[in-house]
Amino acid sequence: MTGNRRLAWLVLVAAALSALVISTQVEGPPRTNEDRVRALSEDFACPTCDGQSVAESNAVVAQEIRLEIRRQVDAGESDEAITDFLIQSFDESIDLRPRASGIVGLVWALPVFAMVFGFAGLAAVFTKWRNAAVREASDEDTELVERLRAQRSDATGGDGG
């Protein structure tokens, strides 16, 4: 039964990790140009607005960036090329998407690893506790306890209590 439970947990963990990996990799069906323009506009911060994306902002510079994105999408440029162009034109702070490299990658990955290792550690501890052998008293221990009880009974007047 223990082997079946362990296998079930391993399958569950593998399925969850697989779902996480697949969800980050699957891009879905081909998008229209309008979908690409909207998605790219949401990925960039308005340079003059506080906390708004280019898609949300009505500032003149945001409208110009949206027009530039549309022009490049219509010209057949890739999302990566458009992103590189906008970062070069402004700076890295315009990009709202977190980079998955360097320190930022660690900030995203370390909590996941800590949680996985924490659960694995808890599972190991609980398994060890569950499988710990119950120790039984030896004959010598039983004799010692009986002798001490007899002595106590004699010392208290024989009432045992």
Phi and psi in degrees as a GROMACS rama.xvg file:
@    title "Ramachandran Plot"
@    xaxis  label "Phi"
@    yaxis  label "Psi"
@TYPE xy
-63.1952  -40.9622  THR-2
-63.1546  -37.5776  GLY-3
-67.1878  -39.7802  ASN-4
-65.0795  -43.9143  ARG-5
-61.5055  -43.1208  ARG-6
-63.1434  -40.8706  LEU-7
-62.6981  -42.6413  ALA-8
-64.8895  -41.9195  TRP-9
-62.8392  -41.2359  LEU-10
-64.5812  -41.7994  VAL-11
-62.6925  -45.5038  LEU-12
-64.7189  -43.1886  VAL-13
-62.6507  -40.2839  ALA-14
-65.8406  -41.6738  ALA-15
-65.3091  -44.7907  ALA-16
-65.0678  -39.4774  LEU-17
-62.7159  -41.9835  SER-18
-62.8054  -40.298  ALA-19
-63.7134  -44.5257  LEU-20
-65.1266  -46.1085  VAL-21
-64.3195  -38.2714  ILE-22
-65.4555  -26.7698  SER-23
-85.7824  -15.7593  THR-24
-99.9622  -31.589  GLN-25
-76.695  127.354  VAL-26
-99.7487  -15.4196  GLU-27
88.3694  -170.192  GLY-28
-70.0594  161.254  PRO-29
-56.901  138.818  PRO-30
-95.1704  157.679  ARG-31
-78.7135  166.517  THR-32
-60.5321  -39.1511  ASN-33
-63.1194  -40.2603  GLU-34
-63.4981  -41.4729  ASP-35
-65.0012  -42.3141  ARG-36
-62.5347  -44.7646  VAL-37
-63.6359  -45.9761  ARG-38
-63.0663  -43.9873  ALA-39
-65.7974  -38.7703  LEU-40
-62.948  -32.2207  SER-41
-76.0291  -18.2295  GLU-42
-85.2054  -5.19611  ASP-43
-123.446  140.283  PHE-44
-83.4257  142.241  ALA-45
-67.8991  127.301  CYS-46
-64.591  -24.2642  PRO-47
-106.632  -13.433  THR-48
-98.2115  152.809  CYS-49
-97.5674  108.132  ASP-50
82.2298  11.8115  GLY-51
-111.025  146.863  GLN-52
-83.3378  168.562  SER-53
-61.1808  -34.21  VAL-54
-67.9432  -33.1888  ALA-55
-86.0213  -26.814  GLU-56
-82.385  146.369  SER-57
-106.658  10.4271  ASN-58
-65.4341  152.81  ALA-59
-59.1457  -43.5873  VAL-60
-64.7876  -35.8659  VAL-61
-67.0275  -39.8435  ALA-62
-63.8934  -39.0037  GLN-63
-66.3777  -39.7841  GLU-64
-64.647  -42.9028  ILE-65
-60.7794  -41.1842  ARG-66
-63.1047  -40.4176  LEU-67
-66.2687  -41.5061  GLU-68
-61.3848  -45.6798  ILE-69
-60.7349  -43.0517  ARG-70
-61.2598  -44.2701  ARG-71
-71.081  -36.4407  GLN-72
-63.7374  -45.1664  VAL-73
-63.7096  -28.5489  ASP-74
-80.3412  -4.25917  ALA-75
90.236  13.3987  GLY-76
-69.421  148.957  GLU-77
-77.8936  161.086  SER-78
-59.87  -38.0125  ASP-79
-64.9443  -40.8509  GLU-80
-65.6031  -40.7462  ALA-81
-66.0821  -42.2514  ILE-82
-60.4628  -47.4629  THR-83
-60.2384  -41.4905  ASP-84
-61.3541  -46.7339  PHE-85
-68.0269  -37.7818  LEU-86
-66.3458  -38.2327  ILE-87
-67.3944  -39.068  GLN-88
-70.2664  -34.7327  SER-89
-111.78  -97.9008  PHE-90
-168.71  -179.151  ASP-91
-61.8002  -27.298  GLU-92
-69.5766  -13.6048  SER-93
-73.314  -24.824  ILE-94
-79.3194  118.324  ASP-95
-86.1234  -12.5848  LEU-96
-81.8368  132.487  ARG-97
-71.2283  137.558  PRO-98
-77.2092  144.832  ARG-99
-100.12  39.2622  ALA-100
-138.987  161.391  SER-101
63.3191  -143.003  GLY-102
-64.3303  -38.6385  ILE-103
-62.7506  -39.6423  VAL-104
-62.0408  -39.6265  GLY-105
-65.6068  -39.8866  LEU-106
-61.3743  -35.1105  VAL-107
-81.3231  -34.3448  TRP-108
-88.1922  -36.8097  ALA-109
-59.4837  -43.3152  LEU-110
-61.8359  -36.1552  PRO-111
-65.5636  -46.7312  VAL-112
-63.0734  -41.2774  PHE-113
-62.1468  -41.546  ALA-114
-65.7787  -44.187  MET-115
-62.6776  -47.305  VAL-116
-66.8035  -34.4445  PHE-117
-62.8365  -46.9959  GLY-118
-64.3631  -39.1199  PHE-119
-63.5657  -41.4064  ALA-120
-63.9197  -44.3133  GLY-121
-62.0267  -42.019  LEU-122
-61.8151  -41.3296  ALA-123
-65.0092  -42.9836  ALA-124
-65.1306  -46.4973  VAL-125
-63.5221  -38.1858  PHE-126
-64.3347  -41.3813  THR-127
-64.1388  -42.7199  LYS-128
-63.8809  -42.9238  TRP-129
-66.1698  -36.8781  ARG-130
-90.2379  0.699727  ASN-131
-62.9979  132.563  ALA-132
-70.0175  136.78  ALA-133
-81.9581  123.263  VAL-134
-84.7419  136.149  ARG-135
-106.194  151.428  GLU-136
-69.8445  138.343  ALA-137
-76.0891  169.12  SER-138
-60.9241  -38.05  ASP-139
-63.996  -41.5385  GLU-140
-64.057  -42.0683  ASP-141
-62.4031  -43.5586  THR-142
-62.6874  -41.2729  GLU-143
-62.9871  -44.0732  LEU-144
-63.2059  -42.4744  VAL-145
-63.0356  -41.0379  GLU-146
-63.681  -42.6677  ARG-147
-66.6828  -37.1878  LEU-148
-64.6514  -41.1274  ARG-149
-64.7481  -41.5128  ALA-150
-64.6728  -40.6704  GLN-151
-66.6352  -40.7779  ARG-152
-62.7077  -39.2775  SER-153
-67.6025  -38.501  ASP-154
-71.8941  -29.3995  ALA-155
-97.9129  3.49029  THR-156
99.2942  12.363  GLY-157
86.4265  6.40124  GLY-158
-87.5843  -7.49627  ASP-159
74.984  10.2096  GLY-160
